[in-house]
Every structure is written in structure tokens, then in C-alpha cells.
């Protein structure tokens, strides 16, 4: 691998005696990782049905290395959201955020969603996670990954850090800033990053990182924890950003600073700094929204719920057009660009309600009254993922489709055939 000369000189000056070991790591094979989604399946149950060649990742209990040839991204379990494919060293970041059930957490630079889905698994559908991404296309990808993991307590926004800071001053228990960076830890994964790398880009990235960090600090409660991370090796984007921040913000203290180096661990590398806030910010009390949706407005949803579900959604509902969303928190988000205001329940159509794919992925098998159980040996699972119909003798009804007991989508039985409701954009070819 041909690396930029300025990069190798920088790392030689920084690493000194360790430089040769570091540079040799670029000639080694990449490692690949997946993380079990404990919102849907626990570690022990996943290992019982696991079809891959897995090896434990030492810094995260739910994380595993997999063999490249296993192709877990093209597997029914992936479509069911049983795991998230994530670079192994990137999994270490959230482990240092110390997320507790009930926390209010902000992931400020969240796309494509690896760290947000890891946070959500730790919250276990308690508390509140705001996952933000500045760029709209990436925010859509983030939203899709949130959906696949079956998460309900997440708001996905597409906003600038300062806009969020004006709304959520002193609001969050934990803040994660996985900052955009020069991406040196991506060199083995994406050679295009090498061609775009320059010392000028490092300087630009460090300025942007400091600006994001200064917006993020204002949204943290007193005693709250902020984790800053990057996948770059440049001291200018890492230690120097933290040093400058601490110099200008005496109310913050450094609890931990560590690096995962690719010549020392099986991973592409990461920088992690854990900061604690020791003074109060002005707390923004978020106004509650007066309930503008009456039960009569969404009566068709309640009919569906009574007929087909063994669980109740009865808190705060939001309508985006005819699309109905559910969220545990009642927040006035006027002025904030929201991509996903909680769990998408489905669509209100003329005199009926059609459930969403997101709702299917959120439900456990015992939360649906009607289910169709498939396994990896069944031809019907491939038919389903391809959008095809298949025979099933049953009364006409909505059914939650299960793969080895875990939800993967909806099917509607009509005249002993399952009409396929797997989303067209996700169907296998």
C-alpha cells in the first residue's frame, strides 16, 4: 500500500521507535467485526444459532470478529437486525461513555449509526437518544439503520450542532462526539481516503472538530460525561484538540485518554478521550407538545393494535402526513429538522391502518397475535426476502414473519397465500 509521504513522515516523528511496527500493519489483512443487537437477542441465544466463524473482541462483550468469507451482510439474520456490522476498534468508543438505563444521550455526529445503535442497546428502550447527522443523505442512512435494529426511543435529526445547542442546553447526561476527521484509520478499508488525504485537510478537520466539541459541551449536564473520538492518528486532530479545549474550558476535566493502534490490536485504530463536566450549563426546559391527535384521529391504528398486537402503544403520537410515529418523550421540536420522530408505527389509509416495517422489526414474537415462523432451511425465507408470495394455510390476517423466532417483517395472509410486505427497496435479487 502506497501511503502519502507527509503521512509517513508525520507518523515517524510521532511514533519514533514504534513506527516500523505501525507501518507494517498496513500490509496485514483487515479485520471485520459484528456486534450483537441485544435489543432483539442476547449474546447466549445468538451464539446458539450463530452460523459464522466468530472470535471474541476483548473490549466489548457483544462484539466479535468474523471471517470475511462469511458475508454476514447478506444473511437473513442481518435483515432481522440481530447484529450490526461494525469496525472492531470503533466498538470501544461507546464502552467508555458509560451509558446507563434511563440516560438522556446525544450522539452528535451519528451516521451511519454504529455507535448510536450500540448506545440504544445499552439504554434498552429506556431514556432518550438523540442521533444527529448534519448531512441529509447520511442522516437517511442513519435512520434506516435505527429502523433495522428495532429501536423505539431514538429521535433522528438533521441539524447543525449550534442549532441543537440552542434547544438542548444542559439537557443530556451523556454526549458522544465521534468527530469527522481525516480518516487515516480508513486507509486499509477505503483507498480513496488515501488519495484525498493532505496536511491541509488535517488542519481543516481539527478546526471543525473544535467547533463541534464547543457546541456539544453546552448540551451536557453538570457531572455529565462527554466522549470525543476519531478514527485518525494525527495528534493535531486528537490530543491537541483536547488540550486546546481543556485550556479554554476549565469546567471540564479529562478522565481518560487512550488510543487503539492497528499494530497493537486487531482493528483499524481509534482515539478516545473521556471528559467530565464540573459546572452547570443553563438548563433548557423543553416544552411539551399539547396533544393535537385525538384517539378518533387514529382510531384505525387502535383497531389494528387491538386485533393483532399483544402490546400497547399509548403515549405520545406524532403524525407526519399520514405516517404515525410513537415516542416515549413528549418534546416540542419546533424549528428542528427531524428525520425520524421515534418509532414509525405505520400509515393511516382510507378506513384502515397499514403497519410499518419498523414496527415489525421492533416487535418480539410474543407481542404479535399472529406469526409465521420460518428458519434458514425453509425455502419460504428466501421467497419472502425476494418479495414473493408463498402458501400458508390460515385465516386472512396480518402476520409477523419470524426467522428462527425473531421478527423480520410483515406478511398478510389472503386466501391461504402470504402477500409479501417486505419493503421493495430491501428485497433480495
C-alpha positions in Angstrom: 0.0 0.0 0.0 1.5 3.4 -1.1 0.9 5.9 1.7 1.3 9.7 1.4 4.8 10.8 2.2 3.6 13.6 4.5 1.6 11.0 6.4 4.6 8.6 6.9 6.9 11.5 8.0 4.3 12.7 10.5 3.8 9.2 12.0 7.6 8.6 12.1 8.1 11.8 14.1 5.2 10.9 16.4 5.7 7.2 17.0 9.5 7.1 16.8 10.6 3.5 17.8 7.1 2.1 17.1 6.9 3.5 13.6 8.1 0.4 11.8 5.6 -1.9 13.6 2.8 0.6 12.8 3.7 0.9 9.1 3.9 -2.9 8.7 0.3 -3.2 9.9 -0.8 -1.7 6.6 0.4 -4.9 4.9 -1.7 -7.1 7.1 -5.2 -8.2 6.3 -8.1 -6.1 7.6 -10.2 -7.4 10.4 -14.0 -7.5 10.3 -16.5 -7.2 13.1 -20.1 -7.5 14.1 -21.9 -6.6 17.3 -25.0 -8.5 18.6 -28.1 -6.3 18.9 -29.2 -7.1 22.4 -32.5 -5.2 21.9 -33.5 -8.3 19.9 -31.4 -11.2 21.1 -28.9 -11.7 23.9 -25.4 -12.9 23.5 -26.0 -16.5 24.6 -29.1 -17.0 22.4 -27.2 -15.6 19.3 -24.3 -17.9 19.8 -26.7 -20.9 19.8 -27.9 -20.0 16.3 -24.8 -18.3 15.0 -23.8 -19.6 11.5 -20.5 -17.7 11.3 -16.8 -18.2 12.3 -16.6 -15.8 15.3 -13.8 -14.7 17.7 -14.4 -12.6 20.7 -13.4 -8.9 20.7 -11.9 -8.2 24.1 -13.2 -4.7 24.7 -16.9 -5.3 24.0 -18.8 -8.4 25.3 -21.3 -8.3 22.4 -18.6 -7.8 19.7 -17.0 -10.5 17.5 -14.5 -10.7 14.7 -15.9 -12.7 11.7 -14.2 -14.3 8.7 -14.6 -12.1 5.5 -15.9 -15.1 3.6 -18.9 -15.4 6.0 -20.6 -12.4 4.3 -22.9 -11.6 7.3 -24.2 -8.6 5.5 -26.1 -10.9 3.1 -27.9 -13.0 5.6 -31.5 -13.2 6.9 -30.2 -12.5 10.5 -28.8 -9.2 9.3 -32.1 -8.2 7.7 -33.8 -9.1 11.1 -31.4 -6.7 12.9 -29.8 -9.4 15.1 -26.4 -7.7 14.7 -24.7 -4.6 13.3 -21.6 -4.9 11.2 -19.0 -2.5 12.7 -15.3 -2.0 12.6 -13.9 -3.7 15.7 -11.9 -0.8 17.3 -14.9 1.6 16.7 -16.9 -0.6 19.2 -14.6 0.6 22.0 -15.9 4.2 22.0 -19.4 3.6 23.5 -17.9 1.3 26.1 -16.3 4.4 27.6 -19.5 6.5 27.5 -20.8 4.6 30.5 -24.4 4.6 29.3 -27.0 3.7 32.0 -30.6 2.8 31.6 -32.7 6.0 31.7 -30.0 8.3 30.5 -30.6 11.1 28.1 -27.9 10.7 25.4 -26.8 12.8 22.4 -24.8 11.3 19.5 -23.9 14.5 17.7 -22.2 13.1 14.6 -24.1 9.8 14.3 -24.2 8.4 10.8 -24.1 5.7 9.7 -25.3 4.5 13.1 -22.9 2.0 14.6 -22.4 4.0 17.8 -26.0 5.1 18.1 -27.3 1.5 17.8 -24.7 0.5 20.4 -25.9 3.2 22.7 -29.6 2.2 22.1 -28.8 -1.4 23.1 -27.4 -0.2 26.4 -30.4 2.0 27.0 -32.7 -1.0 26.3 -35.6 1.3 25.1 -35.4 3.5 28.3 -34.3 7.1 28.5 -33.8 9.1 25.3 -31.3 9.1 22.5 -31.0 11.9 20.0 -29.0 10.8 17.0 -28.0 13.7 14.8 -26.3 13.9 11.4 -25.5 17.2 9.5 -25.7 15.8 6.0 -29.1 14.7 4.8 -28.2 11.7 2.8 -26.1 10.3 5.7 -29.0 11.1 8.1 -31.3 8.9 5.9 -28.8 6.0 6.1 -28.7 6.6 9.9 -32.4 6.4 10.1 -32.6 3.2 8.1 -30.0 1.5 10.5 -32.0 2.7 13.5 -35.1 1.1 12.0 -33.3 -2.2 11.2 -32.2 -2.5 14.8 -35.8 -2.2 16.0 -35.2 0.9 18.2 -38.1 2.9 19.6 -36.6 5.6 21.8 -34.5 7.5 19.3 -35.0 10.8 17.5 -33.0 11.2 14.3 -32.3 14.8 13.4 -30.5 16.6 10.6 -29.2 19.7 12.2 -26.2 21.9 12.9 -24.5 21.4 16.3 -25.2 25.1 17.3 -28.9 24.7 16.4 -29.3 21.7 18.7 -27.3 23.5 21.4 -29.8 26.4 21.3 -32.6 23.9 22.0 -30.9 21.4 24.4 -28.7 23.5 26.7 -27.6 21.4 29.7 -30.1 18.6 28.8 -28.1 15.4 28.3 -26.4 13.0 30.8 -24.0 11.8 28.1 -22.7 13.3 24.9 -20.8 11.4 22.2 -18.8 13.3 19.5 -17.4 10.8 17.0 -16.0 13.7 15.0 -15.5 13.9 11.3 -11.8 13.5 10.7 -9.1 13.0 8.0 -9.9 9.2 8.2 -6.4 7.8 8.5 -7.9 4.7 10.2 -9.8 4.1 6.9 -6.8 3.7 4.7 -7.0 -0.1 4.6 -10.7 -0.1 4.2 -11.1 2.6 1.5 -8.1 3.5 -0.7 -9.9 6.6 -1.9 -9.3 8.1 1.5 -5.6 7.9 0.8 -5.9 10.0 -2.4 -7.9 12.7 -0.6 -5.6 12.9 2.4 -3.4 16.0 3.0 -1.9 18.0 5.8 -4.2 20.8 4.8 -7.2 18.6 5.4 -5.9 17.7 8.8 -5.7 21.4 9.7 -9.3 22.0 8.4 -10.6 18.9 10.3 -9.1 20.0 13.6 -10.8 23.4 13.3 -14.1 21.7 12.6 -13.7 19.2 15.4 -13.0 22.0 17.9 -16.2 23.9 16.8 -18.3 20.7 17.2 -16.8 20.0 20.6 -17.6 23.5 21.8 -21.3 23.1 20.7 -21.5 19.6 22.3 -20.2 20.9 25.7 -23.2 23.2 26.1 -25.7 20.3 25.9 -24.2 18.4 28.8 -25.4 18.4 32.4 -23.2 19.1 35.3 -21.4 15.9 36.2 -22.2 14.5 32.7 -19.7 12.7 30.6 -18.6 13.7 27.1 -16.6 11.2 24.9 -14.7 12.6 21.9 -13.4 10.2 19.4 -11.9 9.9 15.9 -10.6 7.2 13.6 -7.5 9.3 12.7 -3.9 9.1 14.1 -3.0 12.7 13.7 -2.1 14.4 17.1 -3.5 17.7 15.7 -7.0 16.1 15.5 -6.7 14.3 18.8 -4.5 15.3 21.7 -4.2 18.9 20.5 -7.9 19.4 20.1 -8.5 18.1 23.6 -5.6 20.1 25.1 -7.0 23.3 23.5 -10.5 22.5 24.7 -9.4 21.9 28.3 -7.3 25.1 28.3 -10.4 27.2 27.2 -12.9 25.2 29.3 -11.7 25.0 32.9 -15.1 23.5 34.0 -14.1 20.2 32.2 -11.7 17.6 33.3 -10.0 14.8 31.5 -10.9 11.4 32.9 -9.3 9.1 30.3 -7.4 9.3 27.1 -6.4 6.3 25.1 -5.6 5.1 21.6 -6.2 1.8 19.9 -3.3 1.3 17.4 -3.6 -1.1 14.5 -0.1 -2.5 15.3 -1.2 -3.3 18.9 -4.8 -4.5 18.5 -6.9 -6.3 15.8 -8.6 -3.3 14.4 -8.1 -0.1 12.3 -7.4 2.1 15.3 -9.3 4.8 17.3 -8.7 7.7 19.5 -10.9 8.2 22.6 -11.0 11.0 25.2 -13.4 10.9 28.1 -14.3 14.3 29.6 -16.4 15.3 32.6 -18.3 18.5 33.1 -17.9 20.0 36.5 -20.2 23.0 36.3 -23.8 23.8 35.3 -25.0 25.0 32.0 -28.2 26.9 31.7 -30.8 24.1 31.5 -33.2 24.2 28.6 -36.6 23.0 29.7 -38.1 21.6 26.5 -41.8 22.5 26.2 -44.2 19.7 25.9 -46.5 19.4 22.9 -50.2 19.8 23.5 -51.8 16.6 22.3 -53.2 17.6 18.9 -54.0 14.0 18.0 -57.3 12.6 19.3 -58.0 8.9 19.6 -60.6 9.3 16.9 -57.9 10.7 14.5 -56.0 7.4 14.8 -58.9 5.0 15.6 -57.8 2.7 12.7 -54.4 2.2 14.4 -56.1 1.3 17.7 -58.3 -1.2 15.8 -55.2 -2.8 14.4 -53.5 -2.8 17.8 -56.4 -4.5 19.5 -56.8 -7.1 16.7 -53.2 -8.0 16.0 -50.9 -7.0 18.9 -50.3 -8.2 22.4 -48.6 -4.9 23.4 -50.0 -1.4 23.7 -48.6 1.9 22.4 -50.4 4.6 24.4 -48.0 7.5 25.0 -47.1 10.3 22.6 -48.1 10.0 18.9 -46.9 12.2 16.0 -48.4 12.4 12.5 -46.1 13.2 9.6 -48.7 13.4 6.9 -50.5 10.0 7.1 -47.5 8.4 8.8 -47.9 7.7 12.5 -45.0 7.7 14.9 -44.7 6.8 18.6 -42.2 8.2 21.1 -42.0 7.9 24.9 -40.9 11.5 25.4 -43.2 14.5 24.8 -40.9 17.2 23.3 -41.6 20.3 21.3 -39.1 20.1 18.5 -40.4 23.1 16.6 -37.6 24.5 14.4 -35.5 21.3 14.4 -35.2 19.2 11.3 -36.4 15.8 12.3 -35.9 12.8 10.1 -37.4 10.1 12.4 -39.6 11.3 15.3 -39.4 7.9 17.2 -40.8 4.6 16.1 -42.7 4.5 12.8 -45.9 2.6 13.6 -47.4 2.7 10.1 -49.6 4.6 7.7 -53.2 5.7 8.0 -55.0 4.9 4.8 -58.7 5.2 3.9 -60.6 3.3 6.7 -57.6 1.2 7.5 -54.1 1.1 9.1 -51.1 -0.5 7.4 -48.2 -1.4 9.8 -44.7 -0.3 9.0 -41.6 -2.4 8.6 -40.1 -0.5 11.5 -42.9 -1.8 13.8 -42.3 -5.3 12.6 -38.6 -5.1 13.4 -39.4 -3.6 16.9 -41.8 -6.4 17.9 -40.9 -9.5 19.8 -42.6 -12.7 18.7 -44.9 -12.8 21.7 -46.1 -9.2 21.0 -47.9 -10.2 17.9 -51.1 -12.3 17.9 -50.4 -14.0 14.6 -46.9 -15.2 13.5 -45.4 -17.2 10.7 -42.2 -19.0 11.9 -39.5 -19.7 9.3 -35.9 -20.9 9.6 -32.8 -20.9 7.5 -33.7 -24.2 5.9 -37.1 -23.0 4.7 -37.4 -22.0 1.0 -40.0 -19.5 2.1 -37.5 -17.3 3.8 -35.7 -16.6 0.5 -39.0 -16.2 -1.2 -40.0 -13.7 1.4 -36.8 -11.7 1.2 -37.2 -11.6 -2.6 -40.7 -10.1 -2.3 -42.5 -13.3 -3.4 -45.7 -14.8 -2.1 -45.9 -18.3 -0.6 -48.6 -20.6 0.7 -49.7 -20.6 4.3 -53.0 -22.1 5.5 -54.5 -19.6 7.9 -57.4 -17.2 8.3 -57.0 -13.9 6.5 -54.9 -11.7 8.8 -51.7 -9.7 9.3 -48.8 -11.9 10.5 -45.4 -11.1 11.9 -42.8 -13.1 9.9 -40.2 -14.7 12.1 -36.7 -16.1 11.2 -35.8 -18.6 13.9 -38.1 -16.7 16.3 -37.0 -13.2 15.5 -39.1 -10.6 13.6 -38.1 -9.8 10.1 -41.2 -8.2 8.5 -44.9 -8.4 7.8 -47.0 -10.7 5.7 -50.7 -10.6 5.1 -52.5 -13.9 4.7 -55.2 -13.7 2.0 -56.9 -16.9 0.7 -54.1 -19.1 2.1 -51.3 -17.1 0.5 -48.9 -14.7 2.2 -49.0 -11.4 0.5 -45.5 -10.0 0.8 -45.0 -6.7 2.7 -41.2 -6.8 2.8 -40.1 -3.3 1.6 -39.3 -3.2 -2.1 -36.1 -1.2 -1.5 -34.7 -4.0 0.7 -35.7 -7.0 -1.4 -33.0 -9.5 -2.4 -32.3 -10.1 -6.1 
